Amino acid sequence: MTESVFGATSVGMRRDSNEDAFLLIPDKHIYIISDGMGGHNAGDIASFNAIKTLENYFNDKDLNLSHQRIKEEMVESVIRANQEVLNLSMTKTEYRGMGCTIVLSLLQKNILHTCHIGDSRVYVINRFAIKQITKDHSVVTDLIETGKISKEGARYSQFKNQLTQAIGSPYAIVPEYNRHVLHKYDIVLLCSDGLWDMLSDDEIQTVVIRGGSPEEICLQLIRQANEAGGEDNISVIVLKQLE
């Protein structure tokens, strides 16, 4: 089984520069988004180097592996990206405190493997549902899970941009891995918070199931996020399975 994929990024309507980065490696069925931490130094340097580390890590690897070995490789790659960004942050004063999110997906036949740190997301979408595969590593997610705020209230919380885990952290990270079985007509969406913070899940699902190529879906999602305010950089990857 093969896939049709497209990725795009936008600076948004409020930012002067784009600290997001993304990478497509179709021959290895690997797709990655990284969001440089807003308000920190050199977020674009962090996201670029995190993705470059992952690209180098998987460059010569044969990924025809068991599910357990895929998990181990993905987790190890994210840990290495964290160490690379942390080491780089110590080389220049202007790099101190820089960081980023990372979300990595690997398609193995009809199995979607994901590994992430931070609040960039992976969704699986069809006409019946939109399912968030990843869990945000954020303060507001913890507050939602403990019942202290609602999911809707999280959009307006003063803590909504505070991450509990990030690439480049001086503290130990625990990459989260998930495995999901894809069914016919499922569409995979990777995105930074510049998309999901501007559009509701229902709005995202509506655009995706309306159809079109991955490129058309990507560009429409970015267009609507910008029309909704475009308060942050926006990165989107859309993946469709082909028979």
Beta strands, then each sheet from edge to edge (+ up, - down):
strand 1: 2-10
strand 2: 20-25
strand 3: 30-35
strand 4: 102-108
strand 5: 111-117
strand 6: 121-125
strand 7: 130-132
strand 8: 176-181
strand 9: 187-191
strand 10: 234-242
sheet 1: 1+ 10- 9+ 6- 7+
sheet 2: 2+ 3- 4+ 5- 8+
end
